[in-house]
Amino acid sequence: MFYREVGQFKTNYTADSQVFPILQDKIAIIAMLVIAYVIIPMAGNDFFITTVMIPFLVFTLATIGLNILVGYTGQLSLGTGAFMGVGAYSCYKLTTIFPDVNIIIMVLLSGFFAAGVGILFGLPSLRIKGFYLAVTTLAAQFFLEWAFIRIPWLYNYNASGAIEVPQRESFGVILTGAAAQPVTRYLVVLSIVLFMTWIASNIIRGRIGRSWMMIRDMDIAAELMGVRPLYAKLSAFAVSSFYCGVAGAMFVFFWLGAAEVESFDINHSFLFLFMAIIGGLGSLIGCYMGAAFIWILPIIIRALPEALGLDVNAATVEHINFMMIGGMIIFFLIVEPHGLARLWQIAKEKLRTWPFPYS
């Protein structure tokens, strides 16, 4: 009964097409922003912020990038990890060449390098799709991994082959490096992720996003209606890779602090694909849900036996974790193939009519 739009009248098209047309949704968003910007920095300890919140936000941004390509455009990709690597290595080279430029600008600029690489490997999508396109992006994954190892210039000829994040400041505040505070890094990552989510929402609701969805639903019909597959598909690859590149730069500079090529392997590409599928293809809120499901839920499962005072072997907990997560993935895919976002949408629709029958 508390979730009703009764009396909330829309008098123009702009009000009717708002992302959050119901007052309760706006209040909920404001409450979540207060929790994210105020409660968590004040109440969360360094372990919680570093281990849970920062990677959750980074993985959410990478999932949004993948969802733009897979969920909204219908182009299957298995190269997300590699595109994140392009962003990370690009940001590392930019900070080396231009050490005085703000690190946040470098993180955003690194996405353009990933976008360029994404366009290059997206060219086969003009001729092939489905499984064959997945194989092409898989080839991109392996090729870029090879490049990260075999081109010493990318990691400044470091003997270890790793990229190490230098200390950088902005307005007197240390943002990266060992001296950077977890809360500072968290707030920077949170701001970038929310800003880019807002940008993605506007792109998807505009002309470009509609052309993506037309290509996804039926590319031949879309072309007959005037949508140019060349621009639609390559723009989707560019935007998707841009988001993945920025996520990769933050992955290293605001979380890991140093990384090798294993940080961008095929396992991470599958991980982000699972996040997009479980959260809900074609849904931005589903990207947050999928990242929370895959990343935060296992942490809770690992910490549960200790919280209950049970003496369980760490390996046993890990096996239980894998079985529970796998079982829940199968359960959700059977019950609702459109992911957690669809379940959340159904729950809201039922709240609108509760306690009256819902059909």
C-alpha positions in Angstrom: 0.0 0.0 0.0 3.0 2.3 0.4 4.0 1.9 -3.2 1.2 3.7 -5.2 1.2 6.2 -8.0 -2.4 7.2 -7.2 -2.6 11.0 -7.5 0.7 11.3 -9.2 -0.5 12.8 -12.5 1.6 13.4 -15.5 0.7 16.5 -17.5 3.3 16.4 -20.3 5.4 13.9 -22.3 8.6 14.7 -20.5 7.2 13.8 -17.1 5.6 10.7 -18.4 8.9 9.4 -19.9 11.0 10.0 -16.8 13.3 7.2 -15.7 11.8 7.2 -12.2 8.2 8.4 -12.8 6.9 7.4 -9.3 7.7 9.5 -6.3 8.6 6.5 -4.2 11.3 5.5 -6.7 12.9 8.9 -6.5 12.8 8.7 -2.7 14.4 5.3 -2.8 17.2 6.5 -5.2 17.9 9.5 -2.8 18.1 7.1 0.1 20.5 4.8 -1.7 22.7 7.7 -2.6 22.7 8.8 1.0 23.7 5.3 2.1 26.4 5.1 -0.6 28.0 8.5 0.0 27.4 9.0 3.7 26.6 5.8 5.6 29.1 3.5 4.0 32.1 5.8 4.3 31.3 6.6 7.9 30.3 3.1 9.1 32.3 0.8 6.8 35.8 -0.3 7.8 38.7 -0.4 5.4 38.3 -4.1 4.8 34.6 -3.8 3.8 35.3 -0.9 1.5 38.3 -2.4 -0.1 37.2 -6.0 -0.4 33.5 -5.5 -1.1 32.4 -2.1 -2.3 35.2 -1.0 -4.6 35.3 -4.3 -6.7 31.5 -4.5 -6.7 31.4 -1.0 -8.3 34.2 -1.8 -10.8 32.6 -5.0 -11.8 29.2 -3.3 -12.2 30.7 -0.8 -14.6 32.3 -3.6 -16.6 29.0 -5.5 -16.7 27.2 -2.3 -17.9 29.7 -2.2 -20.8 29.1 -5.8 -21.7 25.4 -5.5 -21.3 25.3 -2.6 -23.8 26.8 -5.0 -26.4 25.1 -8.2 -25.5 21.8 -7.1 -23.9 21.0 -4.1 -25.9 22.6 -4.8 -29.3 22.5 -8.6 -29.3 26.2 -9.0 -30.1 27.8 -11.8 -28.0 31.2 -11.0 -26.7 33.8 -13.0 -24.7 36.5 -10.4 -24.7 35.5 -8.2 -21.8 38.5 -9.0 -19.7 40.9 -8.1 -22.6 39.2 -4.8 -23.2 39.5 -4.0 -19.5 43.2 -4.8 -19.9 43.5 -2.3 -22.8 42.1 0.3 -20.5 44.4 -0.6 -17.6 47.6 -0.7 -19.7 46.6 2.5 -21.5 46.0 4.3 -18.2 49.4 3.1 -17.0 51.2 4.4 -20.1 49.3 7.7 -19.9 50.3 8.3 -16.3 53.9 7.5 -17.2 54.0 9.9 -20.2 51.9 12.7 -18.5 52.6 12.4 -14.8 51.1 15.8 -14.0 47.7 15.3 -15.4 44.8 14.4 -13.1 44.5 10.7 -12.7 40.7 10.8 -13.1 41.1 12.3 -16.5 43.6 9.6 -17.4 41.2 6.9 -16.3 38.5 8.3 -18.5 40.9 8.8 -21.5 42.0 5.2 -21.2 38.5 4.2 -22.2 39.0 5.8 -25.7 41.9 3.5 -26.4 39.7 0.5 -25.4 37.0 1.9 -27.7 39.4 2.0 -30.6 40.4 -1.6 -30.1 36.8 -2.6 -29.6 35.8 -1.0 -33.0 38.7 -2.9 -34.6 37.6 -6.3 -33.3 33.9 -5.4 -33.8 34.4 -5.2 -37.6 33.6 -8.9 -38.0 30.1 -8.3 -36.5 29.2 -6.7 -39.8 29.3 -10.1 -41.5 28.8 -12.7 -38.7 26.8 -12.9 -35.5 26.0 -15.3 -32.7 28.4 -18.2 -32.0 30.8 -17.1 -34.7 31.0 -13.6 -33.3 31.7 -15.1 -29.9 34.6 -17.0 -31.4 35.9 -13.8 -32.9 35.8 -11.9 -29.6 37.4 -14.9 -27.9 40.3 -14.6 -30.4 40.5 -11.0 -29.5 40.8 -12.0 -25.8 43.7 -14.4 -26.5 45.5 -12.0 -28.9 45.3 -9.1 -26.4 46.5 -11.3 -23.6 49.5 -12.2 -25.8 50.2 -8.6 -26.5 50.1 -7.7 -22.8 52.8 -10.3 -22.2 55.0 -10.0 -25.3 55.2 -6.2 -25.7 57.4 -5.0 -22.9 56.7 -1.3 -23.8 53.2 -1.7 -22.4 54.6 -2.4 -18.9 57.6 -0.1 -19.2 60.0 -3.0 -19.5 59.4 -4.0 -15.9 61.3 -7.2 -15.0 58.2 -8.7 -13.3 56.0 -8.0 -16.3 53.5 -6.2 -14.0 52.1 -2.7 -14.1 52.5 -0.9 -10.7 50.2 2.0 -9.9 52.2 5.2 -9.0 51.0 7.6 -6.3 48.9 10.4 -7.7 47.2 13.4 -6.0 44.3 15.6 -7.0 43.8 18.9 -5.1 46.1 17.7 -2.4 44.3 14.4 -1.9 46.1 11.2 -2.6 43.9 9.1 -5.0 46.2 6.2 -6.0 49.1 4.3 -4.6 49.7 2.6 -1.3 49.1 5.9 0.7 45.6 6.4 -0.8 42.8 5.9 1.8 40.2 3.3 0.9 37.3 5.8 1.5 38.9 8.2 -0.9 39.3 5.6 -3.6 35.7 4.3 -2.9 34.2 7.8 -3.4 36.1 8.3 -6.6 35.0 5.0 -8.0 31.4 5.5 -6.9 31.2 8.9 -8.5 32.6 7.6 -11.8 30.3 4.6 -11.9 27.2 6.6 -11.1 28.1 9.3 -13.7 28.7 6.7 -16.4 25.5 4.8 -15.5 23.6 8.1 -16.0 25.3 8.6 -19.4 24.5 5.0 -20.4 20.9 5.5 -19.4 20.6 8.6 -21.6 22.3 6.9 -24.6 20.0 3.9 -24.4 16.9 5.9 -24.2 17.9 8.0 -27.2 18.2 7.5 -30.9 21.5 5.5 -30.6 20.1 3.1 -28.0 16.9 2.5 -30.0 19.0 1.7 -33.1 20.9 -0.9 -31.0 17.7 -2.5 -29.8 16.4 -2.6 -33.4 19.5 -4.4 -34.5 19.1 -6.8 -31.6 15.5 -7.6 -32.3 15.8 -8.0 -36.1 18.8 -6.6 -38.0 17.3 -7.0 -41.5 14.1 -5.2 -40.6 16.1 -2.5 -38.8 18.2 -1.9 -42.0 15.0 -1.7 -44.1 13.7 1.0 -41.7 16.8 3.1 -42.2 19.1 1.9 -39.4 22.7 1.5 -40.7 24.2 -1.7 -39.2 27.7 -0.3 -39.7 27.2 2.6 -37.4 24.9 0.8 -35.0 27.1 -2.2 -34.4 30.4 -0.4 -34.3 29.0 2.3 -32.0 27.9 -0.4 -29.7 31.3 -2.0 -29.7 32.9 1.4 -29.1 30.7 2.4 -26.2 30.9 -1.1 -24.7 34.7 -1.2 -24.9 34.9 2.3 -23.5 33.0 1.3 -20.4 35.1 -1.8 -20.0 38.3 0.1 -20.5 37.4 2.6 -17.8 36.4 -0.3 -15.5 39.8 -1.9 -16.2 41.7 1.3 -15.4 39.8 1.6 -12.1 40.2 -2.1 -11.5 44.0 -1.6 -11.3 44.4 2.0 -10.1 41.8 2.1 -7.4 41.6 -1.5 -6.2 44.5 -3.9 -7.0 47.4 -1.4 -7.0 49.3 -3.6 -9.4 48.3 -6.2 -12.0 49.6 -8.8 -14.4 48.0 -10.2 -17.5 46.2 -12.9 -15.4 44.0 -10.1 -14.0 42.4 -9.8 -17.5 42.1 -13.4 -18.5 39.2 -15.4 -20.0 37.9 -16.3 -16.6 37.1 -12.6 -15.9 35.3 -12.4 -19.3 33.0 -15.3 -18.4 32.5 -13.8 -14.9 31.2 -10.5 -16.4 29.0 -12.5 -18.8 27.5 -14.4 -15.9 26.8 -11.1 -14.1 25.0 -9.7 -17.1 22.9 -12.8 -17.7 21.9 -13.3 -14.0 21.3 -9.6 -13.5 19.2 -9.3 -16.6 20.2 -8.7 -20.2 19.1 -5.3 -21.4 18.8 -3.8 -17.9 21.1 -1.3 -16.1 19.8 -2.0 -12.7 20.3 -5.7 -13.5 24.1 -5.0 -13.9 24.2 -3.9 -10.2 22.2 -6.9 -9.1 24.3 -9.3 -11.1 27.5 -7.9 -9.8 26.2 -8.1 -6.2 25.0 -11.7 -6.8 28.3 -12.9 -8.2 30.7 -10.9 -6.0 29.0 -10.0 -2.7 27.0 -13.1 -2.1 30.0 -15.5 -2.1 31.7 -13.2 0.5 28.6 -13.5 2.8 28.6 -17.3 2.3 32.3 -17.5 3.3 31.8 -15.3 6.4 28.6 -17.0 7.5 30.1 -20.1 9.2 32.5 -17.9 11.2 29.7 -15.6 12.3 27.7 -18.6 13.5 30.6 -19.9 15.4 31.0 -23.0 13.3 34.4 -24.5 12.8 34.4 -25.3 9.1 37.4 -25.9 6.9 38.1 -23.1 4.4 38.2 -25.5 1.5 34.8 -26.9 2.5 33.3 -23.4 2.7 34.7 -22.7 -0.8 33.1 -25.9 -2.2 29.8 -25.1 -0.6 30.0 -21.6 -2.0 30.5 -22.9 -5.5 27.6 -25.4 -5.2 25.2 -22.8 -3.8 26.1 -20.1 -6.3 25.8 -22.6 -9.2 22.5 -23.9 -7.9 21.1 -20.5 -7.5 22.2 -19.5 -11.0 20.4 -22.5 -12.5 17.4 -21.8 -10.3 17.1 -18.2 -11.5 17.7 -19.1 -15.1 14.8 -21.6 -14.9 12.4 -19.5 -12.9 13.1 -16.2 -14.7 15.4 -16.2 -17.7 15.3 -12.4 -17.9 17.3 -12.2 -14.6 17.0 -10.6 -11.3 16.0 -7.3 -12.8 12.8 -8.9 -14.1 12.0 -10.4 -10.7 12.5 -7.0 -9.2 10.2 -5.4 -11.8 7.5 -8.1 -11.1 7.8 -7.5 -7.4 7.2 -3.7 -7.9 4.2 -4.4 -10.1 2.7 -6.6 -7.4 3.3 -3.9 -4.8 1.4 -1.4 -6.9 -1.8 -3.5 -6.7 -1.3 -5.3 -3.3 -3.5 -6.5 -1.6 -5.7 -6.8 -4.6 -5.3 -9.7 -7.0 -2.5 -9.5 -9.5 -2.9 -11.0 -13.0 
